[in-house]
């Protein structure tokens, strides 16, 4: 069990770090960066990992899976793809610390309880009660982090941008709403992966180690995610005439940022899949909550390092309290996995 939590910790380091990669990708525009990330990270990385972990015949397990199950997992991935666009744009508006907190809090609630229902792996009443307590404490921590964001907004003053029709809209509120919407979509990753367990089971029955077989679920989920992400970015490239970004001076650094982001982003999910297979029946539920909770702390650490809270002493202190509450929630949830 200690090894499983060690693997889960590694996954959280990747998960908490990829958000910072979505910043400072100039001279690329957002759509130029996102189109390449969609191809390399969302589409290719799951297959590269599956090829390395399982072998060249990994695709045969997908071919043996009934089409309705593949479609269901891909549809969940498509919904996640839409939410990931909101997530990346929200970071530009309100920063990685606050976006990650809001996003992960909502995704934890749906992304842990729904898989229990899908798998039918409801724990004993006492364990379930403690899981719900841990969830409640975790959400309190997210609320505190959100409060810190509103305090920061009040201190720095309201930023506005022109809206369509000459109106004004708050950049903060646009980012805040996007973060809320992305939280529900983020849960679709875990729900879709849980629903895409058939190719994993087929591979395990054929002798593939469960830890590596878990990689197959991501190839299904992110097939749908690729469609949503890539074609929206392509639409923006055409609309904004930004294909020239790919040849701008200094673009080599941006290409490197795409490769780094793609690896860090999928490494989080690939290693998380390893951890859930090691944690047992409650891995998709308890593991998902701890994965996101610890990643939130890592993301906030990056946010502090990047200066997102510089000059905002009171909001920063409230954010630190929010992180402390999240740590308490993780301790509670950790106890449930050994009861």
C-alpha positions in Angstrom: 0.0 0.0 0.0 2.9 2.4 0.7 4.2 1.8 -2.8 0.7 2.7 -4.2 0.7 6.0 -2.3 4.2 6.7 -3.5 3.1 6.3 -7.1 0.1 8.4 -6.4 2.3 11.1 -5.0 4.4 11.1 -8.2 1.2 11.5 -10.2 0.2 14.5 -8.1 3.5 16.2 -8.8 2.8 16.0 -12.5 -0.8 17.0 -12.1 -0.1 20.0 -10.0 2.7 21.2 -12.3 1.1 21.0 -15.8 -1.1 24.1 -15.2 1.9 26.3 -14.9 3.0 25.0 -18.4 -0.1 26.7 -19.9 1.3 30.1 -19.1 4.0 32.1 -21.0 3.9 30.2 -24.4 4.6 33.3 -26.5 5.2 34.0 -29.4 2.4 31.4 -30.0 -1.2 32.6 -29.7 -3.4 30.5 -27.4 -4.9 28.6 -30.4 -1.5 27.9 -32.0 -0.3 26.4 -28.7 -3.5 24.5 -28.1 -3.7 22.9 -31.6 -0.3 21.4 -31.2 -0.9 20.4 -27.6 -4.1 18.6 -28.8 -2.2 16.6 -31.3 0.9 15.7 -29.3 -0.5 15.6 -25.7 -4.2 14.6 -26.1 -4.0 12.3 -29.2 -0.5 10.9 -29.4 0.7 10.6 -25.8 -1.9 8.0 -24.7 -0.9 5.8 -27.6 2.8 6.3 -27.1 2.5 5.3 -23.4 0.3 2.3 -24.3 2.8 1.1 -26.9 5.7 1.4 -24.5 3.8 -0.2 -21.6 1.9 -3.0 -23.4 3.6 -3.5 -26.7 2.8 -3.2 -30.4 -0.4 -5.3 -30.1 -2.1 -2.9 -27.6 -4.5 -1.9 -30.3 -5.9 -5.4 -30.6 -7.4 -5.1 -27.2 -9.2 -1.9 -28.3 -10.4 -3.7 -31.4 -12.0 -6.5 -29.3 -14.0 -3.9 -27.3 -17.7 -3.5 -28.2 -18.2 -0.2 -30.0 -20.9 1.2 -27.6 -18.4 1.0 -24.8 -15.7 2.8 -26.8 -18.2 5.5 -27.9 -19.3 6.0 -24.3 -15.8 6.6 -23.1 -15.0 8.9 -26.0 -18.1 10.9 -25.4 -17.0 11.5 -21.8 -13.7 12.6 -23.2 -15.4 15.0 -25.6 -17.1 16.7 -22.7 -13.8 16.8 -20.9 -12.3 18.4 -24.0 -14.7 21.2 -23.9 -14.0 21.8 -20.2 -10.3 21.8 -20.7 -10.6 24.7 -23.1 -12.4 26.6 -20.4 -9.7 25.6 -17.9 -6.8 26.9 -20.0 -8.5 30.2 -20.8 -9.5 30.7 -17.1 -5.8 30.4 -16.1 -5.1 33.4 -18.4 -7.8 35.4 -16.5 -7.4 34.5 -12.8 -4.2 32.5 -12.4 -3.3 28.8 -11.9 -3.8 28.8 -8.1 -7.4 29.8 -8.1 -8.5 28.0 -11.2 -6.9 24.7 -10.0 -8.6 25.0 -6.6 -12.1 25.6 -8.1 -11.7 23.0 -10.8 -10.4 20.2 -8.6 -12.9 20.8 -5.9 -15.9 20.2 -8.2 -14.2 17.4 -10.1 -13.5 15.6 -6.9 -17.1 15.4 -5.9 -18.4 14.0 -9.2 -15.2 12.1 -10.1 -15.1 9.9 -7.0 -18.8 9.2 -6.3 -19.9 8.5 -9.9 -17.3 5.8 -10.4 -18.4 4.0 -7.2 -21.9 3.9 -8.8 -20.6 2.6 -12.1 -18.4 -0.1 -10.6 -20.8 -0.9 -7.8 -17.9 -0.8 -5.3 -19.7 0.9 -2.5 -17.7 0.6 0.8 -19.1 -0.2 4.2 -21.4 2.5 5.7 -18.7 3.7 8.1 -16.1 4.0 5.4 -18.6 5.8 3.0 -19.5 8.2 5.8 -15.8 9.0 6.4 -15.3 9.5 2.6 -18.2 12.0 2.6 -16.7 13.8 5.6 -13.4 14.1 3.8 -15.2 15.4 0.7 -17.0 18.0 2.8 -13.8 19.2 4.4 -12.1 19.3 1.0 -14.8 21.5 -0.4 -14.5 23.8 2.6 -10.9 24.2 1.7 -11.8 25.0 -1.9 -14.3 27.6 -0.7 -11.6 29.2 1.4 -9.3 29.3 -1.7 -12.1 30.9 -3.7 -12.6 33.5 -1.0 -8.9 34.3 -1.2 -9.3 34.9 -4.9 -12.2 37.3 -4.4 -10.1 39.1 -1.7 -7.3 39.5 -4.1 -9.6 40.8 -6.8 -11.0 43.4 -4.4 -7.4 44.6 -3.5 -6.2 44.8 -7.1 -9.3 46.4 -8.5 -11.8 45.3 -11.1 -10.3 44.5 -14.5 -12.7 44.8 -17.4 -12.6 44.1 -21.0 -14.9 45.2 -23.8 -17.6 42.7 -24.6 -19.6 42.3 -27.7 -22.0 45.2 -28.3 -19.7 47.6 -26.5 -20.6 46.3 -23.0 -18.2 45.5 -20.2 -17.5 42.3 -18.5 -15.3 41.4 -15.6 -12.2 39.3 -16.5 -12.3 37.9 -13.0 -15.9 36.7 -13.3 -15.3 35.3 -16.8 -12.4 33.3 -15.5 -14.3 32.3 -12.3 -17.3 31.0 -14.3 -15.0 29.1 -16.7 -13.2 27.5 -13.8 -16.6 26.4 -12.3 -17.7 24.9 -15.6 -14.4 23.2 -16.2 -14.7 21.4 -12.8 -17.7 19.4 -13.9 -16.0 18.5 -17.1 -12.8 17.4 -15.4 -14.7 14.8 -13.5 -15.6 13.3 -16.9 -12.0 12.0 -17.3 -12.4 9.7 -14.3 -15.9 8.8 -15.2 -15.0 8.0 -18.8 -11.9 6.0 -17.7 -14.1 4.0 -15.3 -16.6 3.4 -18.1 -13.8 2.4 -20.5 -12.6 -0.6 -18.4 -13.5 -3.3 -20.9 -10.3 -3.1 -23.0 -8.3 -3.0 -19.8 -10.1 -6.2 -18.6 -9.5 -7.9 -22.0 -5.8 -7.0 -21.8 -5.5 -8.3 -18.2 -7.2 -11.6 -19.2 -4.6 -11.9 -22.0 -1.7 -11.6 -19.4 -1.0 -7.9 -19.4 -0.1 -6.5 -16.0 -3.0 -4.5 -14.7 -0.8 -1.5 -14.1 0.1 -1.2 -17.8 -3.3 -2.3 -19.0 -4.8 0.8 -17.3 -3.2 2.9 -20.1 -5.8 1.6 -22.6 -8.6 3.6 -21.0 -6.9 6.9 -21.8 -6.6 6.1 -25.5 -10.4 5.8 -25.5 -11.3 8.8 -23.4 -8.9 11.2 -25.1 -10.0 10.2 -28.6 -13.1 12.2 -27.9 -11.1 14.8 -26.0 -8.9 15.4 -29.1 -11.9 16.1 -31.3 -13.2 18.9 -29.0 -9.8 20.5 -28.4 -8.2 20.3 -31.8 -11.1 21.4 -33.9 -11.9 24.4 -31.7 -8.3 25.5 -31.8 -8.3 25.0 -35.6 -11.4 27.2 -35.9 -9.6 29.9 -33.9 -6.5 29.6 -36.0 -8.6 30.1 -39.2 -10.7 32.9 -37.7 -7.8 34.9 -36.2 -5.4 34.2 -39.1 -2.7 33.0 -36.7 -1.1 30.2 -38.6 1.9 32.5 -39.0 2.7 32.0 -35.3 4.4 28.7 -36.2 7.2 30.6 -38.0 7.5 33.7 -35.8 11.0 34.6 -34.4 11.6 32.8 -31.1 9.0 30.1 -31.7 11.5 27.3 -31.0 11.0 27.9 -27.3 7.2 27.7 -27.7 7.6 24.4 -29.5 9.6 23.1 -26.6 6.9 24.3 -24.2 4.3 22.3 -26.2 6.4 19.1 -25.8 7.0 19.7 -22.1 3.3 20.4 -21.4 2.2 17.4 -23.4 4.5 15.1 -21.4 3.8 16.5 -17.9 0.0 16.6 -18.6 -0.3 13.0 -19.7 2.3 11.7 -17.2 -0.1 12.8 -14.4 -2.9 10.6 -15.8 -0.7 7.7 -16.9 0.9 7.4 -13.5 -2.4 8.0 -11.8 -3.8 5.0 -13.7 -0.9 2.9 -12.3 -1.7 4.1 -8.7 -5.4 3.2 -9.0 -4.6 -0.3 -10.1 -2.4 -0.7 -7.0 -4.9 0.8 -4.6 -7.6 -1.8 -5.1 -11.4 -1.5 -5.4 -11.5 2.0 -4.0 -8.7 3.3 -6.2 -10.9 5.1 -8.7 -12.8 6.8 -5.9 -10.4 7.6 -3.0 -7.4 7.7 -5.3 -9.1 10.4 -7.5 -9.8 12.6 -4.5 -6.3 12.3 -3.1 -4.8 12.7 -6.5 -6.6 16.0 -7.1 -6.2 17.3 -3.5 -2.5 16.8 -3.4 -2.1 18.2 -6.9 -4.0 21.3 -5.8 -1.3 22.0 -3.1 1.4 21.5 -5.7 -0.4 23.9 -8.1 -0.7 26.5 -5.4 3.0 26.2 -4.7 3.7 26.9 -8.3 1.3 29.9 -8.2 3.1 31.4 -5.2 6.4 30.9 -6.9 5.2 32.5 -10.0 4.2 35.6 -8.0 0.4 35.3 -8.4 0.0 36.3 -4.7 2.8 38.8 -4.5 1.8 42.0 -2.8 -1.5 40.5 -1.5 -0.7 39.5 2.1 -4.2 38.9 3.5 -5.5 37.0 0.4 -2.2 34.9 0.5 -2.7 34.0 4.1 -6.3 33.0 3.5 -5.1 30.8 0.6 -2.5 29.2 2.9 -5.4 28.4 5.3 -7.3 26.8 2.4 -4.3 24.6 1.6 -4.1 23.5 5.3 -7.8 22.5 5.3 -7.2 20.5 2.1 -4.3 18.7 3.8 -6.6 17.8 6.7 -9.2 16.4 4.2 -6.5 14.3 2.6 -5.5 12.8 5.9 -9.2 11.8 6.5 -9.4 10.3 3.0 -6.2 8.4 3.4 -7.5 6.8 6.5 -10.5 5.4 4.6 -8.2 3.4 2.3 -6.8 1.4 5.2 -10.1 0.8 7.1 
